Amino acid sequence: MKHLNKIASIFCGAAFGLLALASCEGGDVYNVNAPDWISHKIDSIENSKKSNEEVLVGMQEDVYTIGNSDYSSGWWTSFSKYYVVPDGQKWNAVLNLNLNSSDDTYYKNFAIVFTNDVDRGGTGYQEYGAFRFDATGDSAKYNSQWGNHLYFKYTNSTQLLAPDANNKDANVQKLGGKVTITVDRTSSNTFKIKITNGTVTKTYDQPFKLSNLNADASDTNIRCFLVPEGSYIDFLQTNIVPIGGLTSAQDKAPVSMVLQNVPDEVTRGTTLDKAMSNISAEVTYEEGVKKVIPASELYISAIPDMDVPGEKNLVVIYNKTFKGSNATKPIVAYAKFNVVNSISSIKITKAPSRSNYYFFNSAATSGMTDRTLAFDPTGMEVTATYADGSSAIIDNAKLKFSSVPASAGTYNVTVSTANGKTDNVSVTVSESASTFVTPNPTTLGAADNTGAWWSVFTDNIKVPAGKTYAVSFTNYSSMAGNWNNFVTILRNSANSEYAVVRSDNYGWGNGYAASRNSGGQANWPSWLAAMNGANVNLYVTNCNNGTADVQAVMKGTDGKTYIQYYLGVNTVDVNDLCFAFTIDSCHLIFNSSLAASKRSSYRK
């Protein structure tokens, strides 16, 4: 600025003797008749003052914090408000991203999650994908975005991270500070995302519109929300009013709270502080702002006292504002729990409904030495004897069970209580018989691999308890992404899903989280290329313990054999397990017999 003033002063002094001007600026002498070197210098300085930052219009204050300020928030535990972006509009947001300076884990920053116009986890909820601020040079190994509707090839970043063997890269610290987000749906031919803090800019420029994932075709809205991990976000501004409304920067009084993690039972003799050490409270403040408060900041009491067994009323008081000042009016929440006598012993008084379990070994699992099956307590009754001599049946959900080896034989399962009292029950494990089946139709998906995600399905094939059904097919892929290959659906006869599992080490559903998977491939690009024309043998086992296994042996066009498995998918009704296939820019041709494969040679 001082250079511009100096030049302007010299020029105005020279011009004053020639013309009577009200001002140097704005006159023809300044703009047109000045010597070329002065004009060029002024232009250069003025251009340097111009910012490349996008001009944000219609920004409104929305001040609240997402995540724990001690950097302890794990993935998918803290969420921003929902920001609904209609078709044809743009969402801008401004926030401060706070990173843990002592933790350089590359993915510990934040992501924007894009969904259809449904509450998270609600009926019909679907995700377009997640777009995290970090970026690496190896998108296959280090995912910085994911989902079936976000494509890596449209992503660019000015700062590519190169994590070491411990997932560390000090350059992740460059992502912190004041961050601006732009989600642009204004064009009918593109979809754009931009995250920038002035030092690092990550963009996504998709040359076509988003598809509509809403059940109501007339609803073209998408929702965006932010999820931190190992960081926290101080949200500041938005041009779109979120669901629940804006939050002012002024302090807010607590309005209500909901208690979380209150134990059902507490053993007699346990102090109240110890019994309630893991509870927390979700506090709602004025303007709908929410925060989770730990037990250490709550006033807790029990009525009547803890000395006598029986039902107790838990009373919890909180008296702080959003910013931590003393509230004018404290808030109170209530819950119930039981004080029970200590368990002296347990005895299994009714055997479980099923005690015969099954496993199947393909080339995908034949080399495993630590494979186990989950114990199924369905139908079992365990009676506890308490310190005062009384007895009662224990809820099986309060018990722990040892695992069962996935090898033929008879095994004792240890049933134990929280205080270490045990009993045993016997189960038998057998190897499952394999039956070959051919799905209908025998060709699934368009031959040019343009079939859309979740657009076509085979008929359900029902797997009886203890059986393994084998399917063989040739997989053809568009090779646009690792996910553009076969997809297996585990569900019941009414199409309620237990899990959906892909060929590339990914899945979801009620029973997916409990499953053990084989991990990804050592070389994703080679694997993807080999999958276009790969012969696949896939096995689905009903283990008769409330779980199912999926194993895939893939003989690639490169002559190598690859594997993928998902073992122990739970929440399965043993009397109603079906499977089916769907596609995503691929197509499948089912064979009339198992394709030849080598059991002992595989890569992953």
C-alpha atoms as one frame of an Amber mdcrd trajectory, in Angstrom:
protein
   0.000   0.000   0.000   2.864   2.370   0.832   4.251   1.916  -2.723   0.980
   2.958  -4.312   0.791   6.061  -2.110   4.338   7.037  -3.016   3.744   6.719
  -6.749   0.434   8.524  -6.508   2.088  11.379  -4.562   4.781  11.886  -7.200
   2.268  11.778  -9.994  -0.165  14.151  -8.281   2.661  16.615  -7.531   3.657
  16.705 -11.180   0.111  17.009 -12.357  -0.783  19.822  -9.938   1.222  22.360
 -11.932  -0.633  21.486 -15.103  -4.234  20.999 -14.099  -6.497  21.986 -11.266
  -7.891  18.667 -10.088 -10.203  17.860  -7.233  -8.443  14.542  -6.877  -5.586
  12.671  -8.494  -7.610   9.506  -8.776 -10.431   9.329 -11.290  -9.002  11.883
 -13.730  -7.852  11.218 -17.275  -4.313  12.297 -16.451  -4.028   9.489 -13.852
  -5.607   6.759 -15.915  -4.742   7.541 -19.490  -2.025  10.124 -19.945   0.387
   8.921 -17.272   3.775   7.617 -18.459   3.687   3.941 -19.307   5.981   2.889
 -16.434   3.675   4.570 -13.909   0.551   3.002 -15.404   2.158  -0.430 -15.458
   3.362  -0.078 -11.872  -0.059   0.999 -10.650  -1.746  -1.855 -12.530   0.713
  -4.332 -11.081   0.146  -3.184  -7.522  -3.621  -3.083  -7.901  -3.655  -6.596
  -9.388  -1.567  -7.908  -6.505  -4.230  -6.634  -4.135  -6.948  -8.677  -5.804
  -7.797 -11.876  -3.912  -8.351 -15.190  -5.563 -10.792 -16.075  -2.803 -14.378
 -16.576  -3.822 -16.679 -13.724  -2.839 -19.124 -15.172  -0.328 -22.629 -13.768
  -0.552 -25.415 -13.903   2.002 -23.287 -15.303   4.831 -24.949 -15.560   8.228
 -23.540 -16.233  11.667 -23.770 -19.885  12.767 -21.428 -20.354  15.720 -21.060
 -23.734  17.404 -18.469 -26.469  17.971 -18.365 -29.963  16.425 -16.208 -32.540
  18.203 -14.358 -32.659  21.490 -11.851 -29.874  22.121  -9.374 -32.426  23.520
  -9.185 -34.043  20.046 -10.738 -37.276  21.341 -13.638 -37.483  18.869 -13.507
 -40.682  16.856 -14.889 -41.125  13.361 -18.688 -40.932  13.087 -19.174 -39.730
  16.671 -19.656 -35.968  16.184 -21.735 -34.297  13.493 -22.602 -30.800  12.339
 -26.112 -29.655  11.598 -27.696 -30.638   8.273 -27.238 -28.075   5.482 -29.757
 -28.730   2.698 -28.553 -27.672  -0.760 -31.334 -27.486  -3.378 -30.616 -28.186
  -7.032 -29.409 -24.994  -8.689 -27.959 -23.453  -5.526 -24.590 -23.108  -3.830
 -23.640 -23.682  -0.185 -20.782 -21.722   1.349 -19.514 -22.242   4.867 -16.669
 -20.819   6.936 -15.132 -22.583   9.926 -11.990 -22.927  11.995 -10.445 -26.408
  11.795  -8.506 -27.247  14.963  -5.922 -30.016  14.482  -3.981 -31.848  17.164
  -0.431 -30.529  16.783   0.960 -33.661  18.443  -0.753 -36.108  16.082   0.200
 -36.093  12.393  -2.110 -38.961  11.384  -3.055 -38.004   7.841  -6.807 -38.624
   8.099  -7.375 -36.781  11.368  -9.079 -33.687   9.982 -12.692 -33.590   8.740
 -14.980 -34.746   5.943 -18.120 -33.444   4.273 -20.724 -36.191   3.905 -23.263
 -35.871   1.079 -26.617 -37.660   1.409 -30.130 -37.686   0.091 -32.791 -35.613
   1.856 -33.231 -38.017   4.802 -31.993 -37.928   8.405 -28.816 -39.896   9.010
 -29.760 -43.548   9.531 -33.433 -42.912   8.773 -35.603 -44.991   6.475 -34.375
 -44.583   2.917 -31.164 -42.812   3.976 -28.498 -43.007   1.262 -25.083 -41.445
   0.883 -23.492 -40.026  -2.229 -20.161 -40.227  -0.434 -17.713 -38.496   1.871
 -15.073 -35.929   0.855 -12.250 -35.435   3.350  -9.877 -32.436   3.334  -6.672
 -34.481   3.095  -5.493 -35.952  -0.198  -2.759 -38.442  -1.057  -1.032 -39.566
  -4.178  -2.341 -43.104  -3.659  -6.140 -42.954  -3.554  -6.442 -46.741  -3.582
  -4.366 -47.264  -0.447  -5.220 -44.081   1.442  -8.858 -43.180   0.958  -9.520
 -39.463   1.362 -12.979 -39.743  -0.204 -15.351 -42.592  -0.762 -18.854 -43.502
  -1.852 -20.604 -44.775  -4.935 -21.202 -41.301  -6.383 -17.876 -39.522  -5.814
 -15.118 -40.394  -8.268 -11.405 -39.964  -7.501 -10.526 -38.891 -11.018 -12.369
 -35.582 -10.587 -10.384 -34.638  -7.467  -7.366 -32.337  -7.214  -5.395 -30.939
  -4.292  -2.541 -28.493  -3.979  -1.086 -30.561  -1.115  -0.701 -34.304  -1.621
   0.218 -36.158   1.553   2.566 -39.150   1.594   1.828 -41.051   4.820   4.521
 -43.292   6.258   4.026 -46.846   7.534   2.332 -45.416  10.647  -0.074 -43.247
   8.603   1.822 -40.092   9.613   2.609 -37.011   7.540   3.490 -33.680   9.180
   1.974 -31.836   6.207  -1.492 -32.642   7.552  -0.967 -29.676   9.909  -1.229
 -27.400   6.853  -4.954 -28.201   6.691  -5.767 -26.345   9.920  -6.999 -22.803
  10.406  -9.807 -20.859   8.759 -11.447 -23.031   6.108 -13.989 -22.105   3.441
 -16.282 -24.722   1.901 -18.155 -24.410  -1.380 -20.657 -26.986  -2.636 -21.833
 -25.832  -6.055 -24.977 -27.179  -7.734 -25.672 -24.049  -9.809 -24.786 -25.669
 -13.141 -27.021 -28.249 -14.790 -23.909 -29.978 -16.177 -21.532 -30.118 -13.205
 -21.215 -30.786  -9.488 -18.355 -29.052  -7.684 -16.799 -29.106  -4.217 -14.047
 -26.834  -2.915 -12.334 -26.849   0.486  -9.603 -24.277   1.040  -7.759 -22.549
   3.869  -5.666 -20.373   1.559  -2.662 -22.676   1.943  -4.241 -25.939   0.783
  -7.083 -26.222  -1.709  -8.874 -29.461  -2.529 -11.443 -29.495  -5.328 -13.879
 -31.895  -6.949 -15.125 -31.027 -10.443 -17.595 -33.598 -11.745 -18.678 -32.959
 -15.358 -22.263 -34.116 -14.818 -25.069 -33.640 -12.324 -25.603 -35.744  -9.242
 -28.209 -38.448  -9.601 -31.289 -38.140  -7.396 -31.255 -40.642  -4.513 -34.516
 -39.429  -3.010 -37.526 -41.759  -3.125 -39.636 -38.770  -4.177 -38.313 -37.735
  -7.589 -39.674 -34.211  -7.087 -37.338 -33.746  -4.099 -33.985 -32.848  -5.670
 -32.338 -31.665  -2.445 -29.114 -33.067  -1.072 -27.894 -32.750   2.506 -24.398
 -31.968   3.707 -22.973 -32.438   7.168 -19.458 -32.337   8.608 -17.719 -35.104
  10.556 -14.401 -34.489  12.358 -11.977 -37.198  13.451  -9.207 -36.508  15.978
  -9.941 -32.803  15.508 -12.691 -30.325  16.261 -14.480 -27.653  14.258 -15.548
 -24.169  15.324 -18.270 -23.465  12.792 -18.632 -19.737  11.975 -20.791 -18.855
   8.948 -23.149 -20.277   6.337 -25.247 -18.876   3.502 -27.887 -21.630   3.942
 -29.936 -21.794   7.111 -29.464 -25.327   8.503 -32.148 -27.646   9.779 -32.704
 -26.515  13.354 -31.759 -22.913  12.596 -28.736 -20.700  13.019 -26.739 -20.353
  16.233 -25.681 -16.880  17.344 -22.294 -16.155  18.904 -24.010 -15.082  22.102
 -23.894 -17.443  25.061 -26.806 -19.862  25.361 -28.586 -21.245  28.399 -29.167
 -25.008  28.791 -32.745 -26.063  28.041 -32.845 -29.851  28.447 -30.648 -32.948
  28.481 -30.845 -36.650  27.695 -28.761 -39.121  29.708 -26.625 -41.691  27.891
 -24.968 -44.978  28.948 -26.845 -45.304  32.231 -26.259 -48.901  33.460 -29.262
 -51.159  33.966 -27.736 -52.770  37.016 -25.141 -51.856  39.615 -23.663 -54.384
  42.015 -24.366 -53.643  45.656 -21.346 -52.058  47.342 -20.287 -50.086  44.241
 -20.047 -46.349  44.876 -22.325 -44.080  42.873 -19.373 -42.212  41.342 -17.814
 -45.440  40.085 -21.143 -46.874  38.891 -21.921 -43.756  36.827 -18.404 -42.894
  35.665 -19.226 -43.733  32.023 -22.509 -41.866  31.698 -22.830 -38.632  29.738
 -25.575 -36.163  28.894 -26.528 -34.663  25.555 -27.455 -31.111  26.519 -29.647
 -28.948  24.312 -29.132 -25.198  24.641 -31.076 -22.233  23.324 -31.344 -22.097
  19.527 -31.114 -25.897  19.349 -27.365 -26.130  19.928 -26.282 -29.490  21.401
 -23.201 -30.671  23.278 -22.271 -33.943  25.020 -21.258 -33.398  28.666 -19.118
 -36.015  30.497 -19.986 -37.411  33.922 -17.234 -35.332  35.548 -19.223 -32.142
  34.838 -22.580 -33.453  36.100 -24.060 -33.464  39.606 -25.327 -37.005  40.253
 -27.405 -38.496  43.067 -29.488 -41.648  43.648 -32.790 -41.953  45.532 -33.080
 -43.977  47.723 -29.438 -44.633  48.581 -27.271 -47.425  47.170 -27.075 -49.551
  50.346 -30.227 -51.592  49.732 -30.921 -53.662  46.565 -33.805 -52.518  44.396
 -34.814 -49.906  41.845 -33.204 -46.486  42.205 -33.990 -43.086  40.714 -30.949
 -41.402  39.221 -31.079 -37.591  39.420 -28.623 -35.611  37.283 -28.209 -31.816
  37.423 -26.271 -29.550  35.050 -25.827 -25.811  35.573 -23.516 -24.453  32.861
 -24.176 -22.319  29.787 -22.836 -23.214  26.347 -19.670 -21.205  27.072 -19.245
 -22.677  30.555 -20.617 -19.893  32.740 -23.003 -20.619  35.611 -26.528 -20.941
  34.263 -29.353 -18.866  35.724 -31.549 -21.956  35.833 -30.031 -25.465  36.119
 -31.568 -28.365  34.195 -32.415 -31.808  35.555 -32.740 -35.285  33.982 -33.857
 -38.581  35.484 -33.266 -42.291  34.869 -33.783 -45.603  36.682 -31.366 -48.403
  37.501 -31.255 -51.381  39.824 -28.874 -52.167  42.640 -28.406 -55.945  42.768
 -26.570 -58.317  45.038 -23.254 -59.686  43.880 -23.485 -62.918  41.862 -21.995
 -65.889  43.727 -22.367 -68.455  40.931 -24.181 -69.192  37.669 -25.606 -72.347
  36.130 -26.904 -73.015  32.632 -30.438 -74.228  33.334 -31.618 -74.420  29.705
 -29.445 -75.332  26.742 -29.271 -73.042  23.686 -31.601 -73.783  20.785 -28.708
 -74.550  18.436 -25.474 -76.263  19.353 -24.340 -77.561  15.927 -22.289 -75.018
  13.986 -20.820 -75.194  10.477 -17.895 -73.724   8.545 -16.659 -73.996   4.976
 -13.096 -73.700   3.708 -12.389 -72.389   0.227  -9.058 -71.271  -1.183  -9.847
 -67.936   0.450  -9.728 -69.334   4.009  -7.882 -72.657   3.880  -4.662 -71.092
   5.162  -6.213 -69.456   8.238  -5.134 -70.770  11.643  -7.042 -68.396  13.935
 -10.523 -68.564  12.443 -13.385 -68.730  14.976 -17.177 -68.897  15.077 -19.431
 -66.838  17.335 -21.401 -68.568  20.081 -25.187 -68.322  19.648 -27.008 -68.028
  23.026 -30.499 -68.041  21.487 -32.856 -70.020  23.745 -30.297 -70.483  26.526
 -31.209 -69.691  30.129 -28.582 -68.947  32.763 -29.604 -68.793  36.421 -27.570
 -66.745  38.869 -27.313 -67.319  42.597 -26.700 -64.103  44.538 -24.844 -63.372
  47.764 -28.094 -63.286  49.755 -29.069 -66.761  48.540 -31.695 -65.592  46.030
 -31.629 -66.655  42.376 -32.874 -65.333  39.042 -32.429 -65.820  35.301 -29.833
 -63.445  33.821 -30.393 -61.594  30.570 -28.029 -63.235  28.047 -27.044 -59.754
  26.829 -25.239 -59.269  30.170 -23.071 -62.349  29.695 -19.852 -62.962  27.776
 -19.063 -66.060  25.720 -15.804 -67.544  24.535 -15.405 -68.073  20.791 -15.528
 -71.424  19.016 -12.723 -72.742  16.746 -13.765 -73.030  13.093 -12.634 -76.632
  12.798 -14.456 -79.920  13.171 -14.877 -81.095  16.759 -16.742 -80.655  20.035
 -15.870 -77.663  22.214 -16.775 -76.210  25.597 -17.907 -72.582  25.516 -17.272
 -70.571  28.670 -20.195 -68.411  29.769 -19.128 -65.661  32.188 -20.549 -62.745
  34.171 -19.022 -59.322  34.669 -17.641 -60.392  38.058 -16.003 -63.532  36.658
 -18.488 -66.293  37.548 -18.574 -69.003  34.849 -20.264 -72.125  33.537 -19.744
 -74.148  30.341 -21.869 -75.400  27.483 -20.879 -77.812  24.697 -21.180 -77.160
  20.937 -20.262 -79.285  17.907 -18.615 -77.895  14.787 -18.771 -79.620  11.385
 -17.560 -78.781   7.904 -20.444 -77.633   5.714 -21.414 -79.452   2.542 -21.201
 -77.349  -0.628 -23.984 -77.269  -3.216 -23.589 -75.587  -6.615 -26.391 -73.238
  -7.717 -26.976 -70.971 -10.716 -28.696 -67.610 -10.110 -31.492 -66.249 -12.284
 -31.046 -64.458 -14.616 -27.823 -65.997 -15.861 -26.629 -62.626 -17.205 -26.870
 -59.584 -14.945 -26.215 -56.058 -16.201 -25.646 -54.449 -19.587 -22.885 -55.968
 -21.711 -21.228 -52.544 -22.129 -20.925 -52.192 -18.322 -23.126 -49.086 -18.174
 -25.623 -50.598 -15.735 -26.266 -48.209 -12.829 -25.653 -49.058  -9.189 -28.437
 -51.096  -7.548 -30.419 -51.176 -10.788 -30.724 -54.938 -11.439 -30.697 -58.010
  -9.195 -30.710 -61.765  -9.385 -33.483 -63.661  -7.651 -32.940 -64.546  -4.015
 -31.346 -67.926  -3.307 -32.214 -69.318   0.124 -29.423 -71.069   2.038 -30.574
 -73.715   4.565 -28.985 -73.824   8.006 -25.588 -75.536   7.910 -25.316 -75.462
   4.117 -22.933 -73.719   1.738 -24.086 -72.640  -1.716 -21.464 -72.107  -4.406
 -21.858 -69.829  -7.437 -19.500 -69.330 -10.356 -19.489 -66.419 -12.795 -17.368
 -64.302 -15.088 -17.053 -60.708 -13.890 -16.757 -57.862 -16.412 -15.964 -54.334
 -15.217 -15.933 -50.784 -16.557 -12.738 -50.502 -14.468 -13.612 -46.913 -13.529
 -13.298 -47.752  -9.835 -12.538 -50.694  -7.552 -16.243 -50.885  -6.670 -17.286
 -51.439 -10.294 -17.425 -55.203  -9.852 -19.807 -57.787  -8.386 -21.786 -57.057
  -5.223 -23.312 -59.735  -2.947 -26.432 -59.054  -0.868 -27.322 -61.092   2.231
 -30.980 -60.641   3.166 -34.140 -62.431   4.197 -37.070 -63.487   2.025 -38.693
 -60.071   2.506 -35.485 -58.384   1.228 -34.527 -56.957   4.618 -30.736 -56.798
   4.470 -28.270 -58.408   6.838 -25.301 -57.038   4.897 -24.136 -55.904   1.464
 -20.531 -56.821   0.614 -18.464 -55.807  -2.385 -15.568 -57.418  -4.187 -13.164
 -54.726  -2.977 -13.116 -55.043   0.831 -16.115 -52.851   1.658 -19.632 -53.387
   2.915 -22.467 -52.205   5.125 -25.658 -53.348   6.838 -26.861 -54.421  10.299
 -24.618 -57.476  10.430 -21.576 -56.162   8.592 -19.727 -54.532  11.504 -19.288
 -57.852  13.323 -17.729 -59.569  10.326 -14.048 -60.252   9.766 -12.757 -59.398
   6.302  -9.641 -60.368   4.413  -8.462 -56.812   3.823  -7.703 -55.156   0.511
  -5.478 -56.167  -2.369  -1.712 -55.553  -2.360  -1.880 -53.873  -5.769  -5.261
 -52.324  -6.491  -4.580 -51.173 -10.088  -3.383 -54.647 -11.107  -6.326 -56.288
  -9.367  -8.840 -53.963 -11.051  -7.386 -54.593 -14.492  -7.462 -58.348 -13.857
 -11.137 -58.269 -12.811 -12.419 -57.431 -16.271 -13.038 -61.010 -17.398 -12.111
 -62.664 -14.084 -13.609 -66.055 -13.174 -15.112 -65.919  -9.691 -16.185 -68.756
  -7.393 -18.262 -67.394  -4.527 -19.482 -69.308  -1.469 -22.221 -68.353   1.009
 -22.456 -70.384   4.243 -25.301 -70.414   6.775 -23.271 -71.256   9.907 -26.392
 -72.089  11.982 -25.269 -69.751  14.769 -26.917 -66.536  13.609 -24.034 -65.682
  11.277 -23.138 -66.134   7.610 -19.848 -66.262   5.694 -19.101 -64.998   2.182
 -15.921 -66.160   0.449 -14.775 -65.223  -3.050 -11.918 -66.746  -5.050 -11.173
 -64.610  -8.117  -9.013 -65.904 -10.974  -7.887 -62.766 -12.789  -7.112 -62.285
 -16.438  -3.462 -61.916 -15.384  -3.435 -65.585 -14.337  -3.250 -64.736 -10.623
  -5.772 -65.802  -7.990  -7.134 -63.176  -5.600  -9.371 -63.620  -2.573 -11.943
 -61.683  -0.574 -13.964 -62.878   2.412 -16.430 -61.622   5.016 -16.751 -64.056
   7.928 -19.311 -63.871  10.729 -21.907 -61.469   9.323 -24.392 -61.497  12.202
 -28.062 -60.642  12.925 -28.911 -63.514  10.540 -32.107 -65.547  10.958 -30.800
 -69.086  10.458 -34.176 -70.107   9.005 -34.319 -67.238   6.537 -30.957 -66.499
   4.918 -30.972 -65.577   1.230 -28.388 -64.065  -1.070 -28.542 -62.235  -4.385
 -26.257 -60.234  -6.659 -26.375 -56.687  -7.984 -23.988 -54.637 -10.129 -22.360
 -51.210 -10.417 -21.041 -50.410 -13.915 -20.189 -54.051 -14.470 -21.950 -57.195
 -15.658 -21.902 -60.834 -14.593 -22.340 -64.016 -16.637 -23.078 -67.010 -14.407
 -21.461 -70.349 -15.211 -23.022 -73.817 -15.152 -20.230 -75.220 -12.957 -17.433
 -74.034 -10.706 -14.519 -72.452 -12.511 -11.167 -74.144 -12.046  -9.028 -72.508
  -9.370  -5.950 -73.320  -7.319  -6.699 -73.675  -3.610  -3.187 -72.921  -2.488
  -2.226 -69.931  -4.617  -3.707 -66.532  -3.889  -2.769 -62.882  -3.483  -4.276
 -60.131  -1.379
